[in-house]
Amino acid sequence: MSAERFAAASDMGRIAALAAAAGRDLRRCAESYDGLFGGKPFDPGFFGSLSLVGAFGSPWATVDELRIVNRAALWVFAVDWRIDVTATSAQDVDLIVGDCLTAVDGTTEPATPLTRFLVDIRDELASVSAFGTARPMWRAQLERMLTAMAREWRWNDARESAGDKEEGASGPGGGRVLPDLEEYLANADGTGSSFVNVSHWIFTGDPRTVGLLDELMVVGAEVQRYLRLLNDLATYRRDVGWGDVNVLMLGVGRTEVSERMSVLADRAGELLEPLRDACPRAVAYLECQVGFNTGFYGGADYWGEM
């Protein structure tokens, strides 16, 4: 019996093994940060799901090569939880953002599990030569992500203060407190997708990939906007329950959102083609972010139950 007929199933098994090993590594990592991942949504399924997207996004990688993409994604969920759920004031949010940036800059010592985890990611990135030149890009993307998360917290706070928890929230006198669709998409850095991408490419990228980071980040931003809308369509009810802003609260219907997603996916595909020969793995990784998450959100969510 020819082994070739089993090749597809063998590849799936290999990726599953990669995800299983990465998932165990992620859980060990999480346990080392003093209760940072103690909330109920950080259940076993959360770690398993996160390891799957890393493994399917870079199926050619080793577990060690997936360390940074998985840890960066894990840290994004941690800071998102701190800002969205545990912060009770704008001052709390600004403190989290400021502590992260000063810690990663070396201005202050990491004083919390969250900042210690971020500095550990920075230090592991610093072990590769590409970080010497790519560090400013990485640092800038980190700040963009944190700034976007803080802005979204303020949108949520303004919406709740207006007493309008559903679509088309407005403040006293009819003033708009939520962004329009374009403003919302411009804030998609808050998903953390581009931060995870640049961390992964710096850590594992060959010189040609690292040399094309500017171009890859442009495409990644389109993918990030797609993922922002995809997530919102899949998690609207959860967002209502958790008090998070969702695109469907902006007076935008599902049909319009789906149409914009198609435009974003087409645009990303157009931008990827000229890069395919130069950095095929980075292109395949971004294509997988769109495809894997589209399938995943059809039946699941990364977060566990609150």
BABA-582210 format. One line per 5 residues: their letters; for each residue x, y, z of N, C-alpha, C. Coordinates in steps of 0.2 Angstrom, whole numbers. Layout:
// BABA-582210
A) X,Y,Z,X,Y,Z,X,Y,Z | ...
END
This chain:
// BABA-582210
MSAER) 4,-6,0,0,0,0,4,6,0 | 3,11,-5,7,16,-5,7,21,0 | 12,24,3,12,29,9,9,35,7 | 10,37,0,8,43,-2,0,45,-1 | -4,39,-1,-11,40,0,-13,43,7
FAAAS) -8,42,12,-9,44,19,-6,51,20 | -3,54,15,1,60,16,-3,65,19 | -9,67,17,-13,72,20,-14,71,27 | -17,65,29,-18,63,36,-12,64,40 | -6,61,37,0,62,41,2,69,42
DMGRI) 1,74,38,2,81,39,-2,83,44 | -9,81,44,-13,84,50,-11,81,56 | -9,75,57,-6,72,63,0,76,65 | 4,77,61,11,81,63,9,88,66 | 4,91,62,2,98,65,-1,97,72
AALAA) -5,92,72,-9,91,79,-4,90,84 | 2,86,83,7,85,88,11,91,89 | 12,95,84,15,102,85,11,106,90 | 4,106,89,0,110,93,-1,107,100 | -1,101,101,-1,98,107,5,100,112
AAGRD) 11,99,108,17,101,112,17,108,114 | 15,112,109,15,120,110,10,121,116 | 4,118,116,-1,119,121,2,118,128 | 6,112,129,9,111,135,14,116,137 | 18,118,132,22,123,133,19,130,136
LRRCA) 13,132,132,10,138,134,7,137,141 | 4,132,143,2,131,150,7,132,155 | 13,129,154,19,129,158,21,137,159 | 21,140,153,22,147,153,18,151,157 | 11,150,156,6,154,160,7,153,167
ESYDG) 8,147,169,9,145,177,15,149,180 | 19,151,176,25,155,179,24,162,180 | 18,165,179,17,172,180,12,173,185 | 12,170,191,9,172,197,1,174,196 | -3,170,194,-10,171,193,-12,176,188
LFGGK) -8,177,183,-10,182,177,-15,178,173 | -15,172,173,-20,168,169,-25,165,173 | -27,168,179,-32,164,184,-39,165,182 | -41,170,177,-48,171,176,-51,165,173 | -58,164,174,-61,158,171,-60,157,163
PFDPG) -60,163,159,-60,162,152,-53,159,150 | -48,158,154,-42,155,153,-42,148,155 | -47,144,151,-48,137,153,-43,133,149 | -43,126,150,-39,122,145,-40,123,138 | -47,124,136,-48,125,129,-45,131,126
FFGSL) -44,136,130,-41,142,128,-34,141,126 | -30,137,130,-23,136,128,-23,131,122 | -27,126,122,-27,122,116,-29,126,110 | -34,130,110,-35,134,104,-30,139,102 | -26,142,106,-21,146,105,-15,142,101
SLVGA) -14,136,104,-8,132,101,-10,130,94 | -17,129,93,-19,127,86,-17,132,81 | -19,138,82,-18,144,77,-11,145,76 | -7,144,81,0,144,80,3,139,75 | 1,133,77,3,127,73,1,127,66
FGSPW) -5,128,65,-8,129,58,-5,135,54 | -4,140,58,-1,146,54,6,145,52 | 10,141,55,17,139,53,18,132,54 | 15,128,50,16,120,51,22,118,50 | 27,122,46,34,120,45,38,121,51
ATVDE) 36,124,56,40,126,62,41,121,67 | 46,122,71,47,118,77,43,121,83 | 43,117,88,40,120,94,44,126,97 | 50,125,97,54,131,99,53,137,94 | 52,136,88,51,142,83,44,145,84
LRIVN) 40,141,87,33,144,89,33,147,96 | 38,147,99,38,150,106,36,157,106 | 38,161,102,37,169,102,30,170,99 | 28,167,94,21,168,91,16,166,96 | 17,161,100,12,158,105,12,163,111
RAALW) 18,165,113,19,169,119,16,176,118 | 18,179,112,15,185,111,8,185,110 | 5,180,107,-3,179,107,-5,179,114 | -2,175,118,-4,174,125,-4,180,129 | 1,184,128,2,190,132,-3,195,129
VFAVD) -5,195,123,-10,200,121,-17,198,124 | -19,192,125,-25,190,129,-24,193,136 | -18,192,139,-17,194,146,-19,202,147 | -16,206,142,-16,213,143,-23,215,141 | -26,212,136,-33,213,135,-38,212,140
WRIDV) -37,206,144,-41,205,150,-40,210,155 | -34,212,156,-32,217,161,-36,224,160 | -36,226,153,-39,232,151,-46,232,151 | -49,227,148,-56,226,146,-60,224,153 | -57,220,157,-61,217,162,-59,220,169
TATSA) -53,220,171,-51,222,177,-50,229,179 | -49,233,173,-48,240,174,-55,243,175 | -55,248,180,-62,251,182,-62,258,181 | -56,261,178,-56,268,177,-51,269,171 | -51,275,169,-46,277,163,-39,278,166
QDVDL) -39,279,173,-32,280,176,-29,273,177 | -34,268,178,-31,261,178,-28,259,171 | -32,260,166,-30,259,159,-23,262,158 | -23,269,159,-17,272,158,-11,270,161 | -12,267,168,-7,264,172,-4,258,168
IVGDC) -9,254,166,-7,247,163,-2,249,157 | -5,253,153,-1,255,146,6,258,148 | 6,263,153,12,266,155,17,261,158 | 15,257,162,19,252,165,22,247,160 | 18,245,155,21,240,150,26,244,145
LTAVD) 25,250,144,30,254,139,36,255,143 | 36,258,149,42,259,153,46,253,154 | 42,247,156,46,241,157,49,239,151 | 46,239,145,49,236,139,55,241,137 | 55,247,139,60,252,137,66,251,142
GTTEP) 65,248,147,70,247,152,70,253,157 | 65,258,157,65,264,161,63,262,168 | 59,257,169,58,254,176,58,247,176 | 59,244,181,59,236,182,52,234,181 | 51,228,178,44,225,178,42,223,185
ATPLT) 36,227,187,34,226,194,28,221,194 | 25,219,189,19,215,189,20,209,184 | 16,204,185,17,198,181,16,200,174 | 12,204,172,10,206,165,16,210,162 | 20,214,166,26,217,163,32,213,163
RFLVD) 32,208,168,38,204,168,37,199,162 | 31,197,160,30,192,154,32,196,148 | 30,203,147,32,206,141,39,207,141 | 43,209,146,50,210,146,53,203,144 | 51,197,146,53,191,145,53,190,137
IRDEL) 47,192,134,46,191,127,51,195,123 | 52,202,126,57,206,123,64,203,123 | 66,200,129,73,197,130,74,191,125 | 69,187,124,69,182,120,70,184,113 | 66,189,111,67,192,104,74,195,103
ASVSA) 77,198,108,84,201,108,89,195,107 | 87,189,107,92,184,106,93,182,99 | 89,185,95,90,184,87,93,191,84 | 97,190,80,101,196,77,96,201,74 | 90,199,71,86,203,67,83,209,72
FGTAR) 82,207,78,79,212,83,83,218,84 | 90,218,82,94,224,83,91,230,78 | 89,228,72,87,233,67,79,233,68 | 76,228,69,68,228,69,65,230,76 | 69,231,81,66,233,88,62,239,87
PMWRA) 64,245,84,59,250,84,52,249,81 | 52,245,76,46,243,73,42,239,78 | 45,234,81,41,230,86,39,235,92 | 43,239,94,41,244,100,35,248,97 | 35,251,91,30,255,89,24,251,88
QLERM) 24,245,86,18,241,85,15,240,92 | 19,238,97,17,237,104,13,243,106 | 16,249,105,12,255,108,6,256,104 | 6,255,97,0,256,94,-6,251,96 | -4,245,98,-9,240,101,-12,243,107
LTAMA) -7,245,112,-9,247,119,-14,253,118 | -12,258,114,-16,264,113,-22,262,110 | -23,258,106,-29,256,103,-34,252,108 | -31,248,112,-35,245,118,-37,250,122 | -33,255,124,-35,261,129,-41,265,126
REWRW) -40,266,119,-46,270,116,-52,266,116 | -52,259,115,-58,255,115,-61,255,122 | -57,255,127,-59,255,134,-63,262,135 | -61,267,132,-65,274,133,-71,274,129 | -71,270,123,-77,270,119,-82,266,123
NDARE) -80,260,126,-85,256,131,-87,260,136 | -83,264,140,-85,268,145,-90,274,143 | -89,277,138,-93,282,136,-100,279,134 | -100,273,131,-106,270,129,-110,268,135 | -107,265,140,-111,263,146,-113,270,150
SAGDK) -109,275,150,-111,281,153,-117,284,150 | -118,283,143,-124,285,139,-130,281,141 | -129,275,144,-134,271,145,-137,267,139 | -132,266,134,-135,264,128,-130,257,126 | -133,252,127,-129,246,127,-130,242,120
EEGAS) -134,245,116,-135,241,110,-133,246,104 | -136,245,98,-133,248,92,-135,256,92 | -130,260,89,-131,267,88,-131,271,95 | -126,269,99,-126,273,106,-124,280,104 | -128,284,108,-126,291,108,-126,294,115
GPGGG) -123,300,116,-123,303,122,-128,308,123 | -128,312,129,-133,317,130,-134,322,124 | -140,323,122,-141,328,117,-140,325,110 | -139,318,110,-138,315,104,-131,314,101 | -126,317,105,-119,317,102,-117,309,102
RVLPD) -113,308,97,-111,301,96,-105,300,100 | -105,294,104,-100,292,108,-96,286,105 | -99,282,100,-95,277,97,-93,279,91 | -87,276,88,-84,277,82,-89,275,76 | -87,278,70,-91,275,64,-86,269,62
LEEYL) -89,266,57,-85,260,54,-78,261,53 | -77,267,49,-70,268,47,-65,269,53 | -68,273,58,-64,274,64,-63,268,68 | -68,264,68,-67,257,71,-62,253,68 | -62,252,62,-57,248,58,-50,251,59
ANADG) -49,258,59,-43,261,60,-40,259,67 | -44,257,71,-42,255,78,-41,248,79 | -40,244,73,-40,237,74,-33,234,77 | -28,239,78,-22,237,81,-24,234,88 | -29,236,91,-31,233,97,-32,226,98
TGSSF) -33,222,92,-34,215,92,-27,212,94 | -21,215,92,-15,212,94,-12,208,88 | -16,207,83,-14,203,77,-7,205,74 | -6,212,73,0,214,70,6,214,75 | 4,214,81,10,214,86,12,207,86
VNVSH) 8,202,86,10,195,86,13,193,79 | 11,196,74,14,195,67,22,197,67 | 23,203,69,29,206,69,34,202,74 | 31,200,80,36,196,84,38,190,81 | 33,186,78,34,180,75,39,181,69
WIFTG) 39,186,65,43,186,59,50,188,61 | 51,192,66,57,194,69,61,188,71 | 57,184,75,60,178,79,62,173,74 | 58,172,69,59,166,64,61,168,57 | 61,174,56,61,176,49,68,175,46
DPRTV) 69,173,40,75,173,36,76,180,34 | 83,182,32,84,189,30,80,192,25 | 77,188,20,73,191,15,66,193,18 | 63,189,23,57,191,26,58,197,31 | 63,197,35,65,203,39,66,209,35
GLLDE) 69,209,29,70,214,25,63,217,22 | 58,213,22,52,215,19,46,216,24 | 49,217,30,44,218,36,39,224,35 | 42,229,32,37,235,30,31,233,26 | 33,229,21,28,227,16,23,222,19
LMVVG) 26,218,23,22,212,26,17,216,32 | 19,221,35,15,224,40,9,227,37 | 10,230,31,5,233,27,-1,228,26 | 1,222,23,-3,217,22,-7,214,28 | -2,214,33,-5,211,40,-10,216,43
AEVQR) -10,222,41,-15,227,44,-21,226,40 | -21,224,34,-28,222,31,-31,216,34 | -26,211,35,-29,205,38,-31,206,45 | -28,210,49,-30,212,55,-37,215,55 | -38,220,51,-45,223,50,-50,217,48
YLRLL) -48,213,44,-53,207,42,-55,203,49 | -49,201,53,-50,198,59,-54,201,64 | -54,208,64,-58,212,69,-65,211,67 | -67,211,61,-74,211,59,-76,203,60 | -72,199,58,-74,192,59,-75,190,66
NDLAT) -71,192,71,-72,191,78,-78,194,80 | -80,200,78,-86,204,80,-92,200,78 | -92,197,72,-98,194,69,-99,187,74 | -94,184,76,-94,178,79,-96,179,87 | -94,185,89,-94,185,97,-99,191,99
YRRDV) -104,193,95,-108,199,97,-111,198,103 | -114,192,104,-118,191,111,-113,191,117 | -108,188,116,-103,189,121,-101,196,123 | -99,200,117,-97,206,118,-103,211,122 | -109,209,120,-115,213,124,-114,211,131
GWGDV) -113,204,133,-113,202,140,-107,205,143 | -101,205,140,-95,208,143,-95,215,143 | -99,219,139,-99,226,139,-93,229,134 | -92,225,129,-87,227,124,-90,230,118 | -87,235,115,-89,238,109,-88,232,103
NVLML) -93,232,99,-93,227,93,-96,231,87 | -93,229,81,-95,233,75,-103,233,74 | -106,228,77,-114,228,76,-117,233,80 | -113,236,85,-116,241,89,-116,248,86 | -113,248,80,-111,255,77,-116,257,72
GVGRT) -122,253,72,-127,254,67,-125,251,60 | -121,246,60,-119,243,54,-122,236,54 | -125,234,49,-128,227,48,-123,222,46 | -125,216,47,-121,210,46,-119,210,38 | -124,211,34,-122,211,27,-117,216,25
EVSER) -117,222,28,-112,227,26,-105,225,29 | -105,222,35,-99,219,38,-96,214,33 | -100,209,31,-98,204,27,-95,206,20 | -98,211,18,-96,214,11,-89,218,12 | -88,221,18,-82,224,19,-76,219,21
MSVLA) -78,213,24,-73,208,25,-71,205,18 | -75,205,13,-73,202,7,-69,207,3 | -70,213,4,-65,218,1,-58,218,4 | -58,217,11,-52,217,15,-48,211,13 | -52,205,12,-48,199,10,-45,199,3
DRAGE) -49,202,-1,-47,203,-8,-41,208,-9 | -41,213,-5,-35,218,-5,-29,214,-2 | -30,210,4,-24,207,6,-21,202,1 | -26,199,-2,-23,194,-7,-19,197,-13 | -22,203,-15,-18,207,-20,-11,209,-18
LLEPL) -11,211,-11,-4,214,-9,0,208,-7 | -2,202,-6,2,196,-5,6,194,-11 | 2,194,-17,5,191,-23,12,193,-24 | 14,200,-24,21,201,-26,26,199,-21 | 24,197,-15,28,195,-10,29,187,-10
RDACP) 25,183,-13,25,176,-13,32,173,-14 | 35,175,-19,42,172,-21,47,174,-16 | 47,180,-14,52,182,-9,52,179,-2 | 46,179,0,45,176,7,38,172,8 | 39,166,5,33,162,4,30,159,11
RAVAY) 34,158,16,31,156,22,27,162,25 | 30,168,25,26,174,28,19,175,24 | 19,174,18,13,174,14,8,169,16 | 11,162,17,7,157,19,4,158,26 | 8,161,30,6,162,37,0,167,37
LECQV) 0,172,33,-5,177,33,-11,174,30 | -11,170,25,-16,167,22,-20,162,27 | -16,159,31,-18,155,36,-22,158,41 | -20,164,43,-23,168,48,-31,170,46 | -31,171,39,-38,172,37,-42,166,36
GFNTG) -39,161,33,-43,154,32,-44,151,39 | -39,150,43,-40,146,49,-45,149,54 | -45,156,55,-49,159,59,-56,160,56 | -57,160,50,-64,160,47,-67,153,49 | -63,148,48,-66,141,50,-67,141,57
FYGGA) -62,143,61,-63,142,69,-69,146,72 | -69,152,70,-75,156,72,-82,154,70 | -82,149,65,-88,146,63,-91,142,69 | -87,139,74,-90,135,79,-87,136,86 | -82,141,87,-79,141,93,-77,148,94
DYWGE) -74,149,100,-71,156,102,-65,154,106 | -60,158,106,-54,157,110,-55,158,117 | -59,163,119,-60,163,127,-64,158,129 | -63,156,135,-68,151,139,-74,155,142 | -78,152,145,-84,155,148,-82,160,154
M) -85,166,155,-84,170,160,-86,167,167
END
